[in-house]
Amino acid sequence: MESKIYLDYNATTPVDPRAREAMQPYFETAFGNPSAAHALGREAKAALERARETLAGLLGSTDKDEIIFVSSGTEADNLALLGTALAYQERGRHIIASAVEHPAVLESCAALEKRGFSVTVLPVDGEGMLDLEELRRTVRPDTILVSLMHANNETGVLFPLDQVGVLLKERGILFHTDAVQSFGKVPLDVRRVCLDLVSLSAHKIYGPKGVGALYARRGVRLHPLLRGGGQERGRRAGTENVPAIVGLGEAARIMSLEMPHEGERIRRLRDRLEAGVAARIEGVRVNGHESPRLTHTSNLAFDGIEAQTLVAALDLEGIAVSAGSACHVGSVQPSHVLRAMRLKPAQLQGSIRISLGRPTRDADIDRVLEILPPLVARLREHAPAAR
Ligand SMILES: Cc1ncc(COP(=O)(O)O)c(C=O)c1O
């Protein structure tokens, strides 16, 4: 059996051994509760604060208290949306988000609509890009928050946040971005972009699962979702997951050190993959190709193929990729992201996501280019009517 090839790094990543090593003492010898006053507690607290400082610094903030540790990117998104909406509702009850946001944002918007808020969902074009003029037209006097992701998890398309930040700041509207997929891969400076809130998650950057962070600019009010012991300056109660937070800090530090050369290395692999697929297979489209994209994400639409079938066939060959977003596993609904891009029905059904990562090498791309063309041809032969 050939060795397995994992190409689903947007779903999750393995923990970097250096991050795992940094975490280890906080499970065992340095196990104190960071809220405790004794030496063990202080040691844990110091570790939390170091991680906080690292994350703040990587986002261009000099104020580590702007970082709130949470359980996931999902919780960060929920806290950003629900926390600010409930805190600012006396100012207005209108929120704007794009149609391609992660469900953690879209479902939070839906929950707010049930509470009487009004939500405008901004469309994207065929390349997954936002229309800034449309955003300008949509802003109202009662708009309190705009939530636009930095990089899309399915297509990798990057939104031009810096052009949005200034516009919103002039109008006193809070600006949130879900940077779960872009953090550590593309620079993001909260001061330069005029961001008020940023969601992060550790398991997309070779940190552990079940930990994330929300950057909230000093002065931004948040209605807490969890109440209790007053941790995280009262913004998120619950004893902090110290080992996981240490892992997040270390994983982020390593990402930032490796960002420039790793981004280029992966871009070369991704470009070779896309060019190789285009040269060997007819009827393929790279979704979001014309837009700025993350260098490690390739969303490919194959005419006449059922994406789920192709993913399963690749899995049998030891190659792990995903159909649409991993968060939708088990769902037969076509991806809401690709639907928002108004792909033709055949392309909507036949899109897979290949996402590259730190362990990806040329040999992995070679193997995909060897396996994929005959597999696609075989599947098309068996489903000619779908073309
Ligand atoms: C863009 C985006 N936001 C949020 C999340 C949720 O993060 P987590 O898995 O940490 O809850 C994901 C995970 O897939 C994501 O891709």
Ligand as a Chemical Component Dictionary entry (heavy atoms), coordinates in Angstrom:
data_LIG
# 
_chem_comp.id                   LIG 
_chem_comp.type                 NON-POLYMER 
_chem_comp.pdbx_formal_charge   0 
_chem_comp.three_letter_code    LIG 
# 
loop_
_chem_comp_atom.comp_id 
_chem_comp_atom.atom_id 
_chem_comp_atom.alt_atom_id 
_chem_comp_atom.type_symbol 
_chem_comp_atom.charge 
_chem_comp_atom.model_Cartn_x 
_chem_comp_atom.model_Cartn_y 
_chem_comp_atom.model_Cartn_z 
_chem_comp_atom.pdbx_ordinal 
LIG C1 C1 C 0 -13.002 30.215 8.160  1  
LIG C2 C2 C 0 -13.264 29.374 9.366  2  
LIG N1 N1 N 0 -13.851 29.924 10.445 3  
LIG C3 C3 C 0 -14.097 29.229 11.549 4  
LIG C4 C4 C 0 -13.790 27.892 11.629 5  
LIG C5 C5 C 0 -14.100 27.144 12.889 6  
LIG O1 O1 O 0 -12.932 26.943 13.647 7  
LIG P1 P1 P 0 -12.900 25.774 14.732 8  
LIG O2 O2 O 0 -12.779 24.489 13.991 9  
LIG O3 O3 O 0 -11.692 26.088 15.576 10 
LIG O4 O4 O 0 -14.159 25.876 15.505 11 
LIG C6 C6 C 0 -13.204 27.258 10.531 12 
LIG C7 C7 C 0 -12.910 25.798 10.561 13 
LIG O5 O5 O 0 -13.056 25.101 9.588  14 
LIG C8 C8 C 0 -12.916 28.022 9.373  15 
LIG O6 O6 O 0 -12.361 27.475 8.300  16 
# 
loop_
_chem_comp_bond.comp_id 
_chem_comp_bond.atom_id_1 
_chem_comp_bond.atom_id_2 
_chem_comp_bond.value_order 
_chem_comp_bond.pdbx_ordinal 
LIG C1 C2 SING 1  
LIG C2 N1 SING 2  
LIG C2 C8 DOUB 3  
LIG N1 C3 DOUB 4  
LIG C3 C4 SING 5  
LIG C4 C5 SING 6  
LIG C4 C6 DOUB 7  
LIG C5 O1 SING 8  
LIG O1 P1 SING 9  
LIG P1 O2 DOUB 10 
LIG P1 O3 SING 11 
LIG P1 O4 SING 12 
LIG C6 C7 SING 13 
LIG C6 C8 SING 14 
LIG C7 O5 DOUB 15 
LIG C8 O6 SING 16 
# 
